[in-house]
Amino acid sequence: MKMKLFLLGCGLSLGVVSSGFAATTTGTINARLVLTTGCLVNGQSATTGVNFGTLDFGSSAATFDTLNATLVGSLGNGIFVRCTTGQTYNVQLTSSNASPATVFGAVTAQPRYLVLGSDATQGIAYTLYGTTSYTTPIANNTNLANTGTTDPVNGDNYPIYGRITGGGFNAAIPAGTYTDTINVAVNY
């Protein structure tokens, strides 16, 4: 008898639970993600304000003859670009200084100018190159050749080298700090 009452009680409780729902509604949720092509430049996804490093010719006596420099940034030598598969891009450089009134050093076919901070009429000519053979100058607003070793994490490497020649140990070159700003554009 106790067993029959127990089973009857279980059946009533199931019936109450089941009978509490009159209908069921079903549907779907749509999930979505749109990925676009893009590039990491020097390990950053930023499109402005990227610090590409410094091309530092160092400190030298004003009576120099030839000085060399290598672009050194946070990832090493040069500019690194890694884009999504199939994304095309190019890298271009442009210097900001025009030719000053007085220029020291050899003016090459693609000259750039370091200008004296205390007298903008005085400058030192220099040239940028993609290799240490210093044979093919980098022209303003032309696509750079990928001449560096590709890094598996950071992508293609574009090394930049600077060279000042023709100082000729000239004692008339004013001492001081000479600067230029090289603008970098990675177009993709």
N, C-alpha and C positions, 0 to 999 in steps of 0.2 A: 504494500500500500504506500509506504513511504517513497518507494521508487516511482510509482505512478504519479504521485503528487510532484515529485521532483521533475520528472519529464514534462508534465503538464505546465509547470512553472517556467521551464526553459522554453517551451514552445510559445507560451504567451509573450515572453519578453522578446523573442525573435520577431514575432508578429507585430509587436508594437514598434520595434525599431524599423522594420522593413516598411511598414505602412506609413511611416512619418514622411517619406519622400514621394511626391506625386509625379515628378518629372526629372529628367537629366538633360542639361544643355551642354553641348560640346562645341569646340571651335579650335582655332589655331592662333599662334603668335608668329608673326613674321620677324625674323632677325636679319639685319642687313649691315654690310660693311663695304665701303668703296675705297679701294686703294689706288692711288695714282702713281705714276712714275716719279722718281725723284733721285737726288744725289746727296751723298754726304761729302762735304768739302772740308778737308783737314779734320775729319771725324765729327763734323758738326752739321746739323740739318738747318741751321740758321741761313737766311738768305741775305742778311746785311750784318755788318760789324764783325766779320770773321777776322781774327788776328792771324795773318799768315806768317809772322815771324819778322826777322830782321836780316837785312843784307848789310853787314857791318865790316867796313874796310879797316876798322881798328884805329889806332892812334899811331901816327907816323910823323917824322920830321917833315916840315914843309918842303924840304929839298929831297923829295922822293923821285923815283923814276917809274916803277910799275907797282901797282897794288892790286891784290885779288881779294874777293869776298865770296862767301857761300851763303845762300838763304838758309837760315836755320829757324825752324818753327817748333811748335810743341810736339809734333810727331816725328821730327828729324829734319833732314835736308830736303827742301823743296816743298811743292804743293801736292797734296794727295786728293784724288777724286775717286769715289766709288758710287756708281749709279745702279739703279735697278736694271735687270736684264733687258736688253733691247733699247735702253735709253741712250740717245746720242747726245754728245756735249762737246764743247770746246773750251779752251782756257786762253785768255788774252791778257796782256799787260799793257798799261799806259802810264807813262811818267807825267807828273804834274808840272814840272818846271820847264819853262821856255828857255831858249838860249840867252844867258846873261850878256851884258855888253863886253865884258872881258872874260875870256875862257882860257883856262890853262889845261894842258894835256892834249892828247891827240883826239880830234873829232873824227869818229868813224862814220861809216855809211848810215848807222842807226844810233846816233848819239843821244845820250841822256845827260842831265846836268845836276850836279850837287851844287847848291847855291850857298854862299857864305851867309850865315845868320845875321851878322852885324853889317853886311853890305851886299844887298841883293844884286848889285851890278857885277859881282865877282863870282866865278864859278869854276868847277872842275868837270871836264867831260869824262863820262864813263860809258861803258857798253855792257849790256846783259847778254848772256849766252846760256844755252841749254846743256852744254858739255864743257869739260875742262880742257878740251882742245882749243877752245876760244876761236873757232873758225867761222861759225855762222851766227851773226848777231840776231837778237830777237828784236823785231820791229814792233812799234806800237800798233795795237789793235789787229794783230795777225795771230792765227791759231798756233799755239805752241805744239811742238812735237813731244810725244811721250818718250823721253830718252832715259828715264830712270827704271829701276827694278820695281815691278809690281809687288805690292805688299798684299798678302792674303786677307788682311783685315781692313786696311785703309785704302786699298785700290791702286789705281795708276799713279805713278810718281813723275812729277815734272820738276826736276832740279833746276835751280836758277843760280847762275854764277855771274859775278860782276868783275870787271877789270878796268882799271885806270892805267893808261899807258901814256908815254910822252911827257911825263913830268920833267924829264931832262935835268933833274937835280937843280931846278930853277930857284934861286934864292929870292926872286921877286914874288913868288906865290905867297899871298897873305896867310898867316897862321889864323886858325879859328875853327869853328864847327860848321861843316858843310852838310846840307841835307837835301833829300828829295823824297817825295811820296810816290810810291809805285802802286797804282790802282790795279786790282786783280778782278777780272770778270770770268766766272764760270757760267757759260750759257747752256741751258738744257731745256 
